[in-house]
């Protein structure tokens, strides 16, 4: 009987020899899948959209051509501007007001006189046209962009595509001083690891020469999707992104949407709006023991006194935001009708957002950082395109969906990220807080000077930081 059982027990041991490893592999595979699925990077759904007039035609295929575009002007356009400037109604300012009440009206009178008698719009149109401009139709609207390639690429040097996105009240023109530093760095004494770029600067839809959306709910997600489509249409599969102001949010959304297409993300402003008890405790402790909550000495210097820098200053500088996030068309129609009103509204931001101390100066410090030709060229881009109202609506569309601008913080940004923290930015975000959203910070630079309009104000500093960041990413 024992002899008869031997074949049966041998048969069972053979089965066990096969089943146990198979079961172990199955359990291990399930465990590995569970671990990997738990760590899978979340992304924003790309979706699709239609922003043209009326309903989308399902029969017609969208024109995907890239069409050369040239900015033009006319005698009629300039005569109309001059007539309106001649009718400027001056309002005396309060004595000693400087820029505390907004744009100082005495200095505004000087700006208007220069605009009317010395500013040469035809000459500035030639300046704007020195880079190649294009239009292409995406999701029913014409998208404007400039695309600048390096004139010379040394042998063996790779050219990196870089999409740079502006904000409000800026434009693609903000990048005119930084573009040559990025496309021809050797000519300007910038040899940062042999990095050379070709630069693409689109106008956000509703800004400047990009067509305004005809439908509601056009937000940063829609913009991110359109700009991905633009880069794909230009033949790029992987590229770098750079942005400040709205450009920061748009490019961050692009990284959250298609991380596989984004080689790296460089920002000169980060949106961190998440509030919590832990954050409050960090804020309180950071004033006394900054090292305990991960703040550097420089973080503490820029962040405190907290109430002054993060409450009073922000409230003072954000009045425009409440108007534009609720009823932009009401104030916008006046700005669209008056070039002087438009200039005061826009240029006031170029004063206090460049340096908060400029509030105390009668001229707002504007000509200490920029020329009147540069400032008025940016204003003219809004004026000749009648785009101030549609640019202001961008706040309404974004804040209506996401009042705290933190809806996608939980998605996180996992692509390599570089942050340039300029000391005069409206708010300072310490690296330890930025890491809550930007999970892969490769570089975080405390810039020595400069404010909100970094590319316009400090192009060389920003160019160097972008190059150093890209060099680090390429070496990963």
WOQUI-V789594 format. One record per backbone hydrogen bond with DSSP energy under -0.5 kcal/mol. CO is the residue of the C=O (numbers start at 1). NH is the residue of the N-H. If there is no record, write none. Layout:
co:CO nh:NH
co:CO nh:NH
This chain:
co:1 nh:5
co:2 nh:6
co:3 nh:7
co:4 nh:8
co:5 nh:9
co:6 nh:10
co:7 nh:11
co:8 nh:12
co:9 nh:13
co:10 nh:14
co:11 nh:15
co:12 nh:16
co:13 nh:17
co:14 nh:18
co:15 nh:18
co:15 nh:19
co:16 nh:20
co:18 nh:22
co:19 nh:23
co:20 nh:24
co:21 nh:25
co:22 nh:26
co:23 nh:27
co:24 nh:28
co:25 nh:29
co:26 nh:30
co:27 nh:31
co:28 nh:32
co:29 nh:33
co:30 nh:34
co:31 nh:35
co:32 nh:36
co:33 nh:37
co:34 nh:38
co:35 nh:39
co:37 nh:40
co:51 nh:214
co:56 nh:58
co:62 nh:64
co:63 nh:137
co:65 nh:67
co:66 nh:68
co:67 nh:135
co:69 nh:133
co:74 nh:78
co:75 nh:79
co:76 nh:80
co:77 nh:81
co:78 nh:82
co:79 nh:83
co:80 nh:84
co:81 nh:85
co:82 nh:86
co:83 nh:87
co:85 nh:88
co:88 nh:90
co:94 nh:97
co:97 nh:100
co:99 nh:102
co:104 nh:108
co:105 nh:109
co:106 nh:110
co:107 nh:111
co:108 nh:112
co:109 nh:113
co:110 nh:114
co:111 nh:115
co:112 nh:116
co:113 nh:117
co:114 nh:118
co:114 nh:119
co:119 nh:121
co:120 nh:124
co:121 nh:125
co:122 nh:126
co:123 nh:127
co:124 nh:128
co:125 nh:129
co:127 nh:130
co:128 nh:131
co:132 nh:147
co:133 nh:69
co:134 nh:145
co:135 nh:67
co:136 nh:138
co:136 nh:143
co:138 nh:141
co:139 nh:51
co:141 nh:138
co:142 nh:144
co:142 nh:211
co:143 nh:136
co:144 nh:203
co:145 nh:134
co:146 nh:201
co:147 nh:149
co:148 nh:199
co:152 nh:154
co:154 nh:157
co:156 nh:158
co:158 nh:160
co:158 nh:196
co:159 nh:161
co:160 nh:198
co:161 nh:240
co:162 nh:164
co:162 nh:200
co:163 nh:242
co:165 nh:244
co:167 nh:170
co:171 nh:174
co:172 nh:175
co:173 nh:176
co:175 nh:179
co:176 nh:180
co:178 nh:182
co:179 nh:182
co:179 nh:183
co:180 nh:184
co:182 nh:197
co:184 nh:187
co:184 nh:188
co:185 nh:188
co:185 nh:190
co:186 nh:189
co:189 nh:191
co:191 nh:193
co:192 nh:195
co:194 nh:196
co:196 nh:160
co:198 nh:162
co:199 nh:148
co:200 nh:164
co:200 nh:202
co:201 nh:146
co:202 nh:166
co:202 nh:204
co:204 nh:207
co:207 nh:210
co:210 nh:206
co:217 nh:219
co:219 nh:223
co:220 nh:224
co:221 nh:225
co:222 nh:226
co:223 nh:227
co:224 nh:228
co:225 nh:229
co:226 nh:230
co:227 nh:231
co:228 nh:232
co:229 nh:233
co:230 nh:234
co:231 nh:236
co:232 nh:235
co:239 nh:263
co:239 nh:264
co:240 nh:163
co:241 nh:266
co:242 nh:165
co:243 nh:268
co:243 nh:269
co:244 nh:247
co:245 nh:248
co:245 nh:249
co:246 nh:250
co:247 nh:251
co:248 nh:252
co:249 nh:253
co:250 nh:254
co:251 nh:255
co:252 nh:256
co:253 nh:257
co:254 nh:258
co:256 nh:44
co:258 nh:261
co:258 nh:262
co:259 nh:262
co:261 nh:239
co:261 nh:263
co:264 nh:241
co:265 nh:418
co:266 nh:243
co:267 nh:420
co:270 nh:272
co:276 nh:280
co:277 nh:281
co:278 nh:282
co:279 nh:283
co:280 nh:284
co:281 nh:285
co:282 nh:286
co:283 nh:287
co:284 nh:287
co:285 nh:288
co:285 nh:289
co:289 nh:292
co:289 nh:293
co:290 nh:293
co:290 nh:295
co:291 nh:294
co:296 nh:300
co:297 nh:301
co:298 nh:302
co:299 nh:303
co:300 nh:304
co:305 nh:309
co:306 nh:310
co:307 nh:311
co:307 nh:312
co:308 nh:313
co:311 nh:315
co:312 nh:316
co:313 nh:317
co:314 nh:318
co:315 nh:318
co:318 nh:322
co:319 nh:323
co:320 nh:324
co:321 nh:325
co:323 nh:326
co:323 nh:327
co:324 nh:396
co:327 nh:330
co:327 nh:331
co:328 nh:332
co:329 nh:333
co:330 nh:334
co:331 nh:334
co:331 nh:335
co:332 nh:336
co:333 nh:337
co:334 nh:338
co:337 nh:339
co:338 nh:342
co:339 nh:343
co:340 nh:344
co:341 nh:345
co:342 nh:346
co:343 nh:347
co:344 nh:348
co:346 nh:349
co:346 nh:350
co:347 nh:351
co:348 nh:352
co:349 nh:353
co:351 nh:354
co:351 nh:355
co:353 nh:452
co:355 nh:358
co:356 nh:359
co:357 nh:360
co:358 nh:361
co:359 nh:99
co:361 nh:364
co:363 nh:366
co:365 nh:368
co:365 nh:369
co:366 nh:369
co:366 nh:370
co:371 nh:375
co:372 nh:376
co:373 nh:377
co:374 nh:378
co:375 nh:379
co:376 nh:380
co:377 nh:381
co:378 nh:382
co:379 nh:383
co:380 nh:384
co:381 nh:385
co:382 nh:386
co:382 nh:387
co:382 nh:388
co:383 nh:386
co:387 nh:391
co:388 nh:392
co:389 nh:393
co:390 nh:394
co:391 nh:394
co:392 nh:395
co:392 nh:396
co:393 nh:397
co:394 nh:398
co:395 nh:399
co:396 nh:400
co:397 nh:401
co:398 nh:402
co:402 nh:405
co:406 nh:409
co:408 nh:411
co:408 nh:412
co:412 nh:414
co:413 nh:439
co:413 nh:440
co:416 nh:265
co:417 nh:442
co:417 nh:443
co:418 nh:267
co:419 nh:421
co:419 nh:445
co:420 nh:422
co:421 nh:447
co:422 nh:425
co:428 nh:430
co:430 nh:433
co:430 nh:434
co:431 nh:435
co:433 nh:436
co:434 nh:437
co:434 nh:438
co:437 nh:413
co:437 nh:439
co:440 nh:417
co:440 nh:442
co:443 nh:419
co:445 nh:421
co:445 nh:447
co:450 nh:424
co:452 nh:454
co:453 nh:456
co:453 nh:457
co:454 nh:458
co:458 nh:462
co:459 nh:463
co:460 nh:464
co:461 nh:465
co:462 nh:466
co:463 nh:467
co:464 nh:468
co:465 nh:469
co:466 nh:470
co:467 nh:471
co:468 nh:472
co:469 nh:473
co:470 nh:474
co:471 nh:475
co:473 nh:476
